[in-house]
Amino acid sequence: MSIRRRTRVAIVTLAILVLIVLLTSLVVIHHLRGARFVGTLSPIQVSTAQCVDMLSRSYSSENAHTTCRYASAGTWFRIEVRNVGHRMAYLKVCTVQGVDPSGGTLFVGAFPLVPGRIAGLPLDPGQTTAWTWFLARQDATDIPITTPGPVDHYQVRCPAIDYGRNVPI
């Protein structure tokens, strides 16, 4: 093989390797700069009357009263989730862990977002959503959660779901 031919082969090989490295870098950057949700949670007081008023906007009066009776044995929370990432993704549920001062888990529970939204709620970068819901004894593990007193802090995890082009309807 002539020197000229070897030089061409070396240049083409190098160009292919550079192209592969660039494409791999783009994939890695795209993944690292994806959607990421950060959630915060605060216990709040909600009376049965406030609960019925709030739930009557989305549920029948009978269902609102039944749910509020169930909720009266639990603890209400205000949940806020922000997309701090760089892409839109869907939010379906957040998981909360109540942690005591020594780092032990007091309880773990889940906060579904919106009934009837199969895919979840789309959140664009920088967008925030918030809602109020409760955890009752049957909805969480390692209870009691009827009083938030022993909880030192809450750890909230809200997975970002990227369906690509196959968003469920």
C-alpha positions as CSV (number, residue, x, y, z in Angstrom):
1,M,0.0,0.0,0.0
2,S,1.4,3.4,-0.9
3,I,2.0,6.2,1.6
4,R,-0.6,8.3,0.0
5,R,-3.2,5.5,0.4
6,R,-2.2,4.9,4.0
7,T,-2.6,8.6,4.7
8,R,-6.1,8.6,3.2
9,V,-7.1,5.5,5.2
10,A,-5.7,7.0,8.4
11,I,-7.6,10.3,7.8
12,V,-10.9,8.5,7.0
13,T,-10.5,6.2,10.1
14,L,-9.7,9.2,12.3
15,A,-12.8,11.1,10.9
16,I,-15.0,8.1,11.6
17,L,-13.6,7.8,15.2
18,V,-14.2,11.6,15.8
19,L,-17.7,11.3,14.5
20,I,-18.4,8.3,16.8
21,V,-17.0,10.2,19.8
22,L,-19.1,13.3,18.9
23,L,-22.3,11.3,18.6
24,T,-21.6,9.4,21.8
25,S,-21.0,12.7,23.6
26,L,-24.3,14.1,22.3
27,V,-26.2,11.1,23.6
28,V,-24.5,11.4,27.0
29,I,-25.1,15.1,27.2
30,H,-28.7,14.6,26.2
31,H,-29.1,12.0,28.9
32,L,-27.4,14.1,31.6
33,R,-29.4,17.2,30.7
34,G,-32.7,15.3,30.8
35,A,-35.7,16.1,33.0
36,R,-35.2,16.0,36.8
37,F,-37.9,16.6,39.3
38,V,-37.4,18.0,42.8
39,G,-40.2,17.7,45.3
40,T,-40.9,19.3,48.6
41,L,-43.6,18.4,51.1
42,S,-45.1,20.1,54.1
43,P,-47.7,18.8,56.5
44,I,-50.8,21.0,56.7
45,Q,-54.1,21.1,58.6
46,V,-57.2,20.4,56.6
47,S,-60.6,20.2,58.3
48,T,-63.3,17.8,57.2
49,A,-65.3,20.7,55.9
50,Q,-62.3,22.0,53.9
51,C,-61.7,18.5,52.6
52,V,-65.3,18.2,51.4
53,D,-65.2,21.6,49.8
54,M,-61.9,20.8,48.0
55,L,-62.9,17.3,46.8
56,S,-66.4,18.3,45.8
57,R,-64.9,20.2,42.8
58,S,-63.6,16.9,41.4
59,Y,-65.7,14.2,43.0
60,S,-69.4,13.6,43.7
61,S,-70.6,14.8,47.1
62,E,-70.9,11.2,48.3
63,N,-67.4,10.3,47.2
64,A,-66.0,13.5,48.7
65,H,-67.6,12.8,52.1
66,T,-66.4,9.2,52.0
67,T,-62.9,10.2,51.1
68,C,-62.8,12.9,53.7
69,R,-63.9,10.5,56.5
70,Y,-61.1,8.2,55.4
71,A,-58.6,11.2,55.3
72,S,-59.6,12.4,58.8
73,A,-57.5,9.5,60.3
74,G,-54.4,10.6,58.3
75,T,-52.2,13.6,57.8
76,W,-52.6,16.1,55.0
77,F,-49.6,17.4,53.0
78,R,-48.9,20.1,50.4
79,I,-46.7,18.7,47.7
80,E,-44.8,20.9,45.2
81,V,-42.7,19.5,42.3
82,R,-40.5,21.5,40.0
83,N,-38.8,20.3,36.8
84,V,-35.2,21.5,37.3
85,G,-33.9,19.6,34.3
86,H,-33.6,20.6,30.7
87,R,-36.4,18.5,29.0
88,M,-40.1,18.0,29.4
89,A,-41.2,14.8,31.2
90,Y,-44.3,13.4,32.8
91,L,-45.0,13.3,36.5
92,K,-47.3,10.5,37.8
93,V,-46.5,10.0,41.5
94,C,-44.2,11.0,44.3
95,T,-43.0,8.9,47.1
96,V,-42.4,10.4,50.5
97,Q,-40.3,9.1,53.3
98,G,-40.6,10.5,56.8
99,V,-37.2,10.5,58.5
100,D,-36.6,10.9,62.3
101,P,-33.7,12.9,63.8
102,S,-31.4,9.8,63.8
103,G,-32.0,9.1,60.1
104,G,-34.4,6.2,60.6
105,T,-37.5,5.8,58.4
106,L,-40.8,6.5,60.2
107,F,-43.0,5.9,57.2
108,V,-43.1,5.6,53.4
109,G,-46.1,6.6,51.3
110,A,-47.1,7.6,47.8
111,F,-48.8,10.6,46.5
112,P,-50.5,10.0,43.1
113,L,-50.9,13.2,41.1
114,V,-54.1,13.3,39.1
115,P,-56.6,10.5,38.7
116,G,-57.6,9.9,35.1
117,R,-54.3,11.0,33.6
118,I,-52.7,7.8,32.3
119,A,-49.5,9.3,31.2
120,G,-49.2,11.7,34.1
121,L,-48.8,15.5,34.0
122,P,-46.3,17.0,31.5
123,L,-43.9,19.4,33.2
124,D,-41.7,21.6,31.0
125,P,-38.2,22.7,32.2
126,G,-38.7,25.2,35.0
127,Q,-42.4,24.4,35.5
128,T,-43.8,23.7,38.9
129,T,-47.0,21.9,40.0
130,A,-48.5,21.6,43.5
131,W,-51.3,19.7,45.1
132,T,-52.8,18.8,48.4
133,W,-53.4,15.2,49.5
134,F,-53.2,12.9,52.5
135,L,-51.6,9.8,53.8
136,A,-53.7,7.5,55.9
137,R,-52.5,4.5,57.9
138,Q,-53.5,2.0,55.2
139,D,-51.6,4.0,52.5
140,A,-48.2,4.0,54.0
141,T,-45.8,1.6,55.7
142,D,-44.2,1.9,59.1
143,I,-46.9,4.1,60.6
144,P,-48.0,6.0,62.8
145,I,-48.3,9.1,60.7
146,T,-51.3,10.6,62.4
147,T,-49.1,13.3,63.9
148,P,-46.1,14.7,62.0
149,G,-44.3,15.4,65.3
150,P,-41.5,12.9,65.3
151,V,-40.5,13.6,61.7
152,D,-37.3,15.5,61.4
153,H,-37.5,15.9,57.6
154,Y,-39.1,14.4,54.5
155,Q,-37.4,12.9,51.5
156,V,-39.5,13.2,48.4
157,R,-38.8,11.3,45.2
158,C,-40.7,12.1,42.0
159,P,-39.5,10.1,39.0
160,A,-39.4,11.9,35.7
161,I,-41.0,9.8,33.0
162,D,-39.9,10.3,29.4
163,Y,-42.1,8.3,27.0
164,G,-40.4,9.5,23.9
165,R,-43.0,9.5,21.2
166,N,-45.1,6.8,22.7
167,V,-47.1,8.8,25.3
168,P,-50.1,6.7,26.5
169,I,-53.5,8.3,25.9
